[in-house]
Amino acid sequence: MKRIFLGLFTILLLQFLTTPLSAQKQSHLFVVFLNTNPDRETLPSEEVEKLQAAHIANIDSLYKTGDLVAAGPFDDGGGIFILVAKDSAKAEKIFNTDPAIQAGRFKLEYFPFKISAGGICKYKEPVKMKSYGFVRWSQIEGKEIELVQYGRLLDKQADFFTESHLRDSLLIAGNFGLRNEGIMLFNLSSKEEIKLVVETSPIHNSGHFTYKFRKLWTAEGTFCRKE
């Protein structure tokens, strides 16, 4: 099934992005996690394939309208959208156009997304799907951090990646608004390499945060350094 998904996704990822996103659009982004729903209805394989095809077709449509700027599946199931939306109501309206979401195939999490390093750029054509190291960091339960301290920590994190020798390995990083969470995407090939990077970063060294590593498939060139 993953092979079918990647094949369809590659065929349909032929639209629209300008490089890089404008500052205005970068300030109106939402990250949507499409987590596999363990309670989803069991369907015949042909119905699953039809629903998956409709899911991919909707991704294509959202690219054309400019509502979606990045998407792809995780190796261990589920996937991610990055949407352009002025608020959560608009983000909900966009992702609820997806037939697979309507059918309850996913459990969703969605957050406003502010980019602190890197950017979203025009991918190369012909489209080539590639896997990247994806890190989601979050606050450790019970480890409180004041808002001012958190803001300073995010500034240090941005400086760490833009000024150090690690800048070329990080494609994009950002946080989820007022939530003490965020993501990083690396052009590195192994979990061990990414661990060495993440565990020397200010976010990790503060002792307030933990992280989870996954592999994300997306069109090569979607995430990029923005000088």
Secondary structure, DSSP 8 states (H G I E B T S, - for coil): -HHHHHHHHHHH------SS--HHHHTSEEEEEEEE-TT-----HHHHHHHHHHHHHHHHHHHHHTSEEEEEEBTTS-EEEEEE-SSHHHHHHHHTT-HHHHTT-EEEEEEEEEEEEEEE----SS--EEEEEEEEEEE-TT----HHHHHHHHHHHHHHHHHSTTTTTEEEEEE-TTSSEEEEEE--S-HHHHHHHHTTSHHHHTTSEEEEEEEEEEETTSEE---
